[in-house]
Structure formats: C-alpha cells, structure tokens
C-alpha cells in the first residue's frame, strides 16, 4: 500500500474510474446486443429505435473518454449498416 497521501488518492480515484468505465462499457455492450437482436428478428422499426438508443449510449461513452472516438464511430457505423441492410 502507498504511504504518500497523493498516491493513496490516485489508488482510490483509479478504482472509482475503473468501476465507472466498467458500467459504461457494460451499457454499451447491452445496447449493441439489443440492436443485433432486433436485426436478427427482422423487426426494422424495433431495430431503428434500438439503433437510436445505442448511438446515444455509445456517443456518451466516447465523450466520457471510455472509448476512443474512432472506436465509437466504428461501432455506430457497423450497427447503422446492419440496420439499413434490412
């Protein structure tokens, strides 16, 4: 364990941010799965709604710094392509 006060704080902050990042990543994965499930079922309306929600969740994850912006763009583009191909 660290002895210096600032090092102790860094440990606590890193733990807090790790937990937040895990929660955000989990939410992104769930949103992506919902879009993919709607595409699999063939329901275009549900897929479009799920895509709209997923784009928002993924974009917020990018703005928080959880994902790199290129990663965000790629995820949204792949989902959009799958929905539009229906």
C-alpha positions in Angstrom: 0.0 0.0 0.0 1.2 3.5 -0.8 2.4 5.7 2.0 2.2 9.1 0.3 -1.1 10.9 0.5 -1.3 11.7 -3.2 -0.5 8.1 -4.1 -3.3 6.9 -1.9 -5.7 9.3 -3.5 -4.6 8.1 -7.0 -5.4 4.5 -6.0 -8.9 5.5 -4.8 -9.6 7.6 -7.9 -8.4 4.9 -10.2 -10.6 2.4 -8.5 -13.6 4.7 -8.9 -13.0 5.4 -12.5 -12.5 1.8 -13.3 -15.9 1.0 -11.8 -17.5 3.8 -13.8 -15.8 2.6 -17.0 -16.9 -1.0 -16.4 -20.5 0.2 -16.0 -20.4 2.3 -19.2 -18.8 -0.5 -21.2 -21.5 -2.9 -20.0 -24.2 -0.5 -21.0 -22.7 -0.1 -24.5 -22.5 -3.9 -24.9 -26.1 -4.3 -23.8 -27.3 -1.6 -26.3 -25.3 -3.3 -29.1 -26.9 -6.6 -28.3 -30.4 -5.1 -28.4 -29.8 -3.7 -31.9 -28.3 -7.0 -33.1 -31.3 -9.0 -31.6 -33.7 -6.7 -33.4 -31.8 -7.1 -36.7 -31.9 -10.9 -36.2 -35.6 -10.9 -35.6 -36.2 -8.8 -38.7 -38.1 -6.0 -37.0 -37.0 -2.9 -38.8 -38.9 -0.5 -36.5 -37.5 -2.0 -33.3 -34.0 -2.1 -34.9 -34.2 1.6 -35.7 -35.3 2.5 -32.2 -32.6 0.4 -30.7 -30.1 1.9 -33.0 -31.1 5.4 -31.9 -30.7 4.5 -28.3 -27.5 2.6 -28.9 -26.0 5.5 -30.8 -26.7 7.8 -27.8 -25.2 5.4 -25.3 -22.1 4.8 -27.4 -21.6 8.5 -28.1 -21.8 9.3 -24.4 -19.2 6.7 -23.7 -16.9 8.3 -26.3 -17.4 11.8 -24.8 -16.5 10.5 -21.3 -13.3 9.0 -22.7 -14.2 5.4 -22.1 -13.8 4.6 -25.8 -11.6 6.4 -28.4 -13.6 8.4 -30.9 -12.6 6.2 -33.8 -13.9 3.2 -31.9 -17.2 5.0 -31.2 -17.6 5.9 -34.9 -16.8 2.3 -36.0 -19.3 0.8 -33.6 -22.1 3.2 -34.7 -21.3 2.7 -38.4 -21.4 -1.1 -38.1 -24.8 -1.0 -36.4 -26.2 1.5 -38.8 -25.0 -0.6 -41.7 -26.7 -3.7 -40.3 -30.0 -1.8 -39.7 -30.0 -0.2 -43.1 -29.3 -3.5 -44.8 -32.5 -5.0 -43.5 
